[in-house]
Amino acid sequence: MSFDADVIIVGGGLSGLSAGITAVREGLNVILLERGEYSGAKNLSGGRMYVHSLLKLIPDALDKAPFERPITKETFEFFCENKKLSFSLEEKDKKNSFSVLRSKFDRWLAGEAENLGLLISYSTLVTDAHREGNGITLETNRGALKAPLVIDASGVTSVVFRYLGLRNFSPSKWMLGVKEIVKTDIKMNDNEGEVRTIVGTIKGVKGGGFVYTNKDSLSVGMAVTFDSLPKSEYPAKDLVEGFREKLGIDGEILEYSAHAIPYYGYKNLPSIYTDNLIAVGDSAGFLINDGFTIRGMDLAIASGMIAGLSAKKIKDNGYKTEIYYDMLKESFILKHLELAYNRFELMNKAYTLNSYPEILCNVLSDMFTVSENRNTLIDDAILRLKEKGISLTQAINDMWRMLK
C-alpha cells in the first residue's frame, strides 16, 4: 500500500505544529491538515503560556515570538456574597510565562514550521477516518490521504479517534471555556503583566474566571464544568458577559470565543495511543488545573515534540506506537499530571470552590470585627466549618491533599 506521507498531523494548533516541526527535523515526510484558513483562525482568544516547552522547541523564541506581556503578578480573588478576599504575589522581571493572543501566536509558529519545510494544508477538514492496509486513511474535503502514522492534534473533540470509534464523550470530562478580548488602557509598564484568578462571581457554576493583561487589551473568561451549567445564574451564552460586568470591566469587545476544554485528570485520561495513531495536547486530555495554575499550552507543545521525536522511532521499529507512551512517561507531562491529581480531585468536589472561600471570608471578617463576644480563631473556624457541614478532620485532610 502506498502512502502520501510518513506522518499526517490533524490540527494546526500548538501541539500539531510542535509535532510537525520536530518530525521534519527528524527527517520525516510530514503533512499537517488545518481546517482554518491559517493556524490560529479557529483559536482566536488569548491565554497564558508557560514558556519552558517552547524554549526547547525554539530556543530564541523570547526574542522573536509575538508575546503580549510577561506575567509578573499573580492575583487570586474570592467573592463571598458581600465580601471579597484577594491576595497577590508580584515578581518583577519574571519571564516564566507570558500572555498571548493565539490568533497571532499560532500564525507565527506556523510560519516557523513552514520555513523548516513542514507542508501545511489549510482549509482542510477531516470528515472521516478508517483503517486501510497498514495505515489510516483520512477523508477530507480535498480528497483522501493515507499514512502509516497519524497524530491527532485536533483538540478535545479528537476527530480521528472519534471517527475510528475509540472515544466516548461525557460532559463530566469537559469544561466550557468562554472568553472575550476587551480593548482597554493597560496601566502597567510594558515589561509587566498580571493574571487574576477569580472564584465565586457567578452563582451555581463549578469553575472559575480569569483576566489576563495583553499589550492593549484584556483576555476575560471563565472555565466551568458542563454539568454545572444548568445551575448557573446566567445561560451559557451570557456567562462571560455576566462575569465581565460583575468585575466592572468596560471596553470594546474585539473577540468572543467558546470551546470545550479537557477535564479528565491523570487517572481518567482517554486512550492516548493505538495502532497507527497517537494523541497530543487537548486531544490527549493534557490539561492541569491544580488551584494554583491552569496549564495546557506547555503540555501541548511538549507532547507535540515528543510525538515528533517518537514518530521516527515508531517508523524505525515497525510502527509500535507504545513507544510514544513510553517517552511520555519519561517526560514531565504525565509526572505533573499525576502530581496535580490530588488537587484536581479536591477542586472537583462541589463544596471546595463554594464552601471554603466563604468560610475563609467569614472567619477573616469575624477577626476584623470587634464586639463584646469574641471567639478564638480556631473556635471561630470550627463554627464556620460546622455551618457548612464540614468537620475539622475533613478540612485538615483537604488541606493536606492541597499541599501534597
Summary of the structure (lengths in Angstrom):
residues: 404
radius of gyration: 22.7
end to end distance: 51.5
largest distance: 86.4
contacts: 1397
relative contact order: 0.16
helix: 38%
strand: 28%
